[in-house]
Amino acid sequence: MSGEDLHSLVHETLDPKSDVYSSLKSRHFLYEVGSESAIELLSLKLRTKHAVFRQFTSLHIFVVSLRCDYSCPYCQVSRQTEDADRYDMDEETALRSLDFVFRTPSEHIKIEFQGGEPLLNWEIIEFTILEAEKINKTEKRDLAFVIATNLTLISDEILEFCYQHDVFISTSLDGPAHVHNRNRPRPGKDGHQIVRDQIERVREKLGPDRISALMTTSELSLSHPREIIDEYLDADFKGIFLRPLSPYGFAVKTHQIEKYDFERFFEFYQDSMEYIFEINEAGIPFVEEFSALLLRKISLPYPTGYVDLQSPAGAGVSAIVFNYDGDVYASDESRMLAEMGDHKFRLGNILSNTYEEIFLESGLLEILEETLTDSVPECYQCAYKPFCGSEPVYHYATQKDPVGNKALSGFCTKTKTITNYLLDIMENDPARRQILQSWI
């Protein structure tokens, strides 16, 4: 709009017969008294966007072990050494966790096994999957399983079980060997070769679409955006999720989180996106996944299911975490914070608390109320509110306040800056707009 038209709109003097008025009305930027159909349509869009809360909780994370055979300096989890088996989940805790899982009203249930390195406690993964399938014969839910693993311990026996029980695999790939091995050190210094070999092994047994990979951006990664993306292309992945460090676990203890700020990450993001556009322009489809999530939030009325971009926060209602010791957390980040000694977001323990106590009496409802952006200070009038969310654990970890001062929030800075970047392309670059639209 021109400044003159905007001034007229604000002062309610815009000509109802003008093209600008009609355009704004059709896009629901203005409302005429008596246009009840427009209100009903907006209500439908709002209900659709919040549909994810009608059927909570779909993602259930089982932390089956804190033990790990890697020693990543940016690790968010505060891992334990391989011989510390007191950090393993037992059968009683797994069974009680499954009782909670099937109390959810959601038709879709995903159980994700995490660590540490979860395959160090393979027996409990196998036990849990078999028990869940046994329960589901009666429950008849849409049941899915994921194992988040570094792939070092994948065996023929494990792969055969995963094939028989339709298990997905998620792994970490930080880039070419010199980046991956520095980011993710292990005895033998051959982590990169192992993960590349095992990715192909998993695909051969389970199928090409049964494994995904995530990268974490270390300070070293910032200098190698093209090489990292080339690694994903060479590994035959169709996209990459450019993910900065999180302020939890060893990333804080080893001061990794202090080694770069958002400005440096955004330079890395822009360089990466420039290369990703070149790849797409050469006829090779390749997606930056965080950008795709934001674009879907901007363009569609449907929920993305991505916990960080939800209002109220997805803590507890989109995802919940069952720790190896029975403690229950509102999110994976909550569990990471607890491993640093702060139990602010601990909801209870499945061995001593009921389902109702954990969801209704633990403080979870207060967390959700505090993170409804429609009523949060600095959020409720923000132009980015429809595309954003609220991350209470991040703000608590960085500002000791679940709401936080948004003017000082790295979470807000990231969402706003990348949203501006994407909207600028959508408005001013028709060729690249087509590429972004293909990601939605």
C-alpha positions, -999 to +999 in steps of 0.1 A: +000+000+000+010+036-005+015+057+026-015+078+016-038+047+014-025+034+047-032+067+063-068+066+049-073+030+061-061+038+097-085+068+098-114+049+082-116+073+052-105+048+025-129+049-004-151+017-003-152+017-041-115+017-046-094-012-057-073-010-026-104-013-004-116-043-023-082-060-022-079-055+016-114-067+022-109-099+002-077-106+022-094-099+055-073-069+064-105-050+071-139-059+082-173-044+072-200-045+099-225-072+088-199-094+070-205-124+093-193-148+066-158-132+068-158-137+106-169-174+102-141-179+076-115-164+099-128-185+128-124-217+107-089-207+097-080-201+134-095-235+145-076-252+117-043-236+128-048-248+163-062-282+155-030-298+168-041-290+204-074-309+199-055-343+199-026-340+222+001-355+226+014-372+194+052-373+199+065-393+229+102-393+235+118-422+254+152-414+267+164-449+271+200-441+280+223-412+286+253-433+278+271-424+245+302-435+226+308-400+212+321-369+230+305-340+210+315-306+226+282-291+215+261-319+229+228-306+245+222-337+266+250-339+291+258-374+281+274-401+303+302-426+296+294-459+280+299-479+312+275-457+333+246-482+329+227-466+359+216-441+333+196-467+314+158-470+314+144-503+327+114-524+318+092-511+346+098-475+336+092-483+299+059-501+307+047-473+329+056-448+301+036-468+276+006-465+299+009-428+296+014-429+259-019-447+252-038-423+275-033-396+249-064-387+228-044-384+197-051-409+169-015-406+158+013-417+181+050-415+174+075-430+199+110-417+194+139-433+212+167-409+221+199-408+243+228-404+247+231-432+222+199-452+225+213-483+208+235-488+239+202-499+255+189-518+225+171-544+246+147-518+261+140-504+227+131-538+214+110-545+245+091-512+243+083-516+206+069-551+211+049-541+241+035-510+223+024-531+193+008-556+217-012-527+233-021-512+199-039-544+188-066-531+211-060-494+209-057-494+170-038-461+168-016-449+139+016-460+156+051-451+144+086-456+158+118-436+153+153-443+167+177-412+168+211-428+166+247-421+155+245-454+137+278-468+151+261-498+168+236-507+140+238-544+134+221-569+110+199-580+139+188-545+147+182-536+110+161-568+106+140-559+136+135-523+123+125-537+089+099-561+105+085-534+127+085-504+103+110-483+124+124-451+110+160-440+117+172-405+124+209-397+125+234-368+126+255-356+096+274-324+102+291-322+069+323-335+052+348-355+072+369-326+085+338-309+099+319-339+111+348-355+129+357-322+146+321-316+156+314-352+166+346-368+179+348-405+188+375-430+196+391-440+163+383-406+147+363-423+120+327-411+128+322-396+094+331-427+075+309-448+098+278-427+094+281-425+056+286-462+053+257-469+077+233-445+060+237-466+028+234-498+048+201-486+064+187-476+030+196-510+015+177-528+042+148-504+051+143-483+020+156-449+008+129-429+027+134-446+061+164-425+072+168-388+078+197-367+090+202-335+111+232-311+112+242-288+140+260-256+132+293-253+152+317-224+148+337-245+124+306-251+103+301-214+096+330-214+072+319-244+051+282-239+040+287-252+005+308-282+015+281-291+041+253-289+016+274-309-010+278-336+017+240-339+020+237-340-018+264-367-021+245-387+006+214-384-015+193-363+010+167-340-005+171-312+020+189-299+050+178-283+083+202-255+091+202-256+129+221-233+153+235-244+187+210-246+216+218-232+250+218-265+269+241-293+281+277-295+270+271-266+245+270-244+276+296-262+298+322-262+270+313-226+260+305-236+224+273-215+226+295-184+231+316-189+200+292-172+175+261-150+176+230-149+154+246-124+130+273-149+121+247-177+119+225-156+096+255-150+073+260-188+072+222-192+065+223-167+037+254-182+020+237-216+023+204-204+009+223-188-021+239-221-029+206-240-024+189-216-049+217-223-074+212-261-069+174-257-075+181-235-105+203-262-120+172-286-118+180-305-086+152-302-060+167-294-026+150-279+004+161-259+035+137-274+060+134-245+085+126-221+057+100-245+044+084-247+079+082-209+081+068-206+045+040-231+054+032-211+085+030-180+064+010-194+035-012-222+049-039-223+076-027-258+087-006-265+117+030-276+110+035-297+141+069-281+147+070-275+184+091-243+184+067-224+162+035-231+182+013-208+203+007-218+230+040-237+232+041-273+221+055-283+255+036-313+268+007-310+243+027-317+211+056-336+226+065-351+260+096-367+273+099-398+295+134-398+309+154-430+317+146-425+355+109-420+351+110-382+352+086-365+328+094-333+310+074-309+289+099-310+260+132-323+249+148-289+258+132-292+293+150-325+298+183-310+286+179-281+311+173-306+339+205-324+331+222-291+339+206-292+373+175-270+367+142-289+370+119-259+363+100-278+336+099-312+352+062-323+353+066-353+377+076-389+377+056-417+360+065-441+389+049-419+415+025-395+397-007-401+378-015-390+343-039-363+357-013-350+381+013-347+355-009-329+330-032-309+353-013-302+385+024-299+375+024-263+363+020-273+326-012-253+323+006-222+336+034-227+310+008-229+282-010-198+295+023-179+296+031-188+261-001-179+243+013-152+220-021-135+217-017-123+252+021-122+258+037-088+262+055-077+230+041-107+211+004-098+210+009-068+187+038-082+168+034-084+130+053-118+130+029-134+155+010-155+130+043-171+118+061-174+151+056-194+183+068-193+219+096-213+234+095-210+272+125-233+279+148-213+256+137-180+272+141-194+307+176-208+298+187-175+284+168-150+306+155-170+336+119-161+325+097-184+304+082-154+287+114-133+285+121-098+271+114-103+234+137-074+225+166-094+239+154-128+226+176-147+201+146-168+193+126-138+182+156-123+163+160-156+144+124-159+134+120-123+124+152-121+104+147-153+084+110-144+078+120-110+065+146-127+042+120-151+028+093-125+024+117-102+005+124-130-020+088-138-023+080-102-031+109-092-053+124-123-070+098-141-091+122-169-102+133-177-067+097-173-054+088-203-075+115-223-058+102-213-023+066-220-033+076-255-044+087-262-008+054-254+007 
